[in-house]
Structures are given as structure tokens and as C-alpha cells.
Amino acid sequence: MGSDLHQKIECEVGLLPRCRMYADFIEHARVRGEVSQAIEQGVLDKDCYVGSLGQVINGSAPGRADSQQITLYDGVGIGIQDTTIAREILDQASAKGIGSRVKFS
């Protein structure tokens, strides 16, 4: 979670063309997200994103269609979305009785 830096990359550029890519905020992700370096290197086109997370939720962009598709979510740090996603993950894990609680002091 948190804002990306342009020089930070957590996925090898060569793997990105195999993925269907989504972002929290596409315009920001193009310059600071996971694929910004791939766009600069010509590995990906600037229109490589299928859509944003919000577009998938409201149905204006398609989500994953089958188990063979590889999805990459390029979250660049839109705080309210990060918090909402983290809360949903916590709620689902708690309901299923999975995961571990870690106490930070």
C-alpha cells in the first residue's frame, strides 16, 4: 500500500505483456505504477490497461474471464481504495477463520 515511486518495480518488465492489467488510477499508474518502466522501454503501450478497479466493479470494464488469464493489479496508492480493500480482506479472512493477527506495538 502507498504511493509508488517511478524507479520502483516489483514485477519483471518481461512478464507484463502476459498480463491483463488493471489500476486504481490509470493516469497516475502510467507514470508511477508497475508498468511505467515497461511503457518507457516500449514493452507495453500506454493503453495497456484493461480498466480501473472502479470500472470492473461498476461493470464498464471486463474482469477476468477464465482461469487462464493472468491479472495484474497496479495499485499506485489511492488511500481510500487501499483501506477499503484491506478491510474487505480482513473481514473475509475473519469470517472464514483464516489468517493470523499480528500485534504491532
C-alpha positions as CSV (number, residue, x, y, z in Angstrom):
1,M,0.0,0.0,0.0
2,G,1.1,3.5,-0.5
3,S,2.3,5.6,-3.3
4,D,4.7,4.1,-5.9
5,L,7.9,5.6,-7.0
6,H,8.8,5.8,-10.7
7,Q,12.0,3.7,-10.2
8,K,10.3,1.0,-8.0
9,I,9.3,-2.1,-9.8
10,E,8.1,-5.4,-8.2
11,C,7.5,-7.4,-11.3
12,E,9.9,-8.1,-14.1
13,V,9.1,-6.0,-17.2
14,G,9.2,-9.1,-19.5
15,L,6.3,-10.7,-17.6
16,L,3.9,-7.8,-18.0
17,P,2.8,-8.4,-21.6
18,R,1.4,-11.7,-20.5
19,C,-1.0,-10.0,-18.0
20,R,-4.3,-8.3,-18.2
21,M,-3.6,-5.1,-16.3
22,Y,-5.9,-3.0,-14.1
23,A,-5.0,0.0,-12.0
24,D,-6.6,2.1,-9.3
25,F,-5.9,5.3,-11.2
26,I,-4.7,4.6,-14.7
27,E,-3.3,8.1,-15.5
28,H,-1.2,8.0,-12.4
29,A,-0.1,4.4,-12.9
30,R,1.2,5.2,-16.4
31,V,3.9,7.4,-14.9
32,R,4.4,5.9,-11.4
33,G,2.9,2.4,-11.4
34,E,4.3,-1.0,-12.1
35,V,4.2,-0.7,-15.8
36,S,5.6,2.8,-16.2
37,Q,9.1,1.5,-17.0
38,A,7.7,-1.0,-19.5
39,I,5.9,1.8,-21.3
40,E,9.1,3.8,-21.4
41,Q,11.0,0.8,-22.8
42,G,8.4,0.2,-25.4
43,V,7.5,-3.2,-24.0
44,L,3.9,-2.0,-23.4
45,D,1.7,0.6,-25.0
46,K,0.3,3.4,-22.8
47,D,-3.2,1.9,-23.4
48,C,-2.2,-1.5,-21.9
49,Y,-4.7,-1.2,-19.0
50,V,-8.0,-3.1,-19.4
51,G,-9.5,-0.7,-17.0
52,S,-9.5,0.6,-13.4
53,L,-10.7,-1.3,-10.4
54,G,-13.7,1.0,-10.2
55,Q,-14.6,0.2,-13.8
56,V,-14.5,-3.5,-13.1
57,I,-16.7,-3.0,-10.1
58,N,-19.3,-0.9,-11.9
59,G,-19.2,-3.2,-15.0
60,S,-17.8,-0.8,-17.5
61,A,-14.6,-2.9,-17.9
62,P,-14.4,-6.6,-18.1
63,G,-12.8,-8.6,-15.3
64,R,-11.1,-11.9,-15.5
65,A,-13.0,-14.2,-17.9
66,D,-11.3,-17.5,-17.3
67,S,-8.6,-19.3,-15.1
68,Q,-6.0,-19.0,-17.9
69,Q,-5.9,-15.2,-17.8
70,I,-3.2,-13.6,-15.6
71,T,-4.4,-10.4,-13.8
72,L,-2.1,-7.8,-12.6
73,Y,-3.5,-5.0,-10.3
74,D,-1.2,-2.0,-10.5
75,G,-2.2,-0.1,-7.3
76,V,-0.4,3.2,-7.0
77,G,-1.8,4.3,-3.7
78,I,-5.3,5.7,-3.8
79,G,-5.7,5.7,0.0
80,I,-9.5,5.1,0.2
81,Q,-9.3,2.2,-2.1
82,D,-6.3,0.7,-0.2
83,T,-8.2,1.0,3.0
84,T,-11.4,-0.5,1.6
85,I,-9.5,-3.4,0.0
86,A,-7.6,-4.1,3.2
87,R,-10.8,-4.0,5.3
88,E,-12.6,-6.4,2.9
89,I,-9.7,-8.8,3.0
90,L,-9.7,-8.7,6.8
91,D,-13.5,-9.2,7.0
92,Q,-13.4,-12.2,4.7
93,A,-10.5,-13.8,6.4
94,S,-12.1,-13.3,9.8
95,A,-15.4,-14.8,8.6
96,K,-13.5,-17.8,7.2
97,G,-11.4,-18.2,10.3
98,I,-8.1,-17.9,8.4
99,G,-5.1,-15.7,8.8
100,S,-3.1,-14.5,11.8
101,R,-3.4,-11.4,13.8
102,V,-0.2,-9.6,14.4
103,K,0.1,-7.1,17.2
104,F,2.2,-4.0,16.5
105,S,3.4,-2.0,19.4
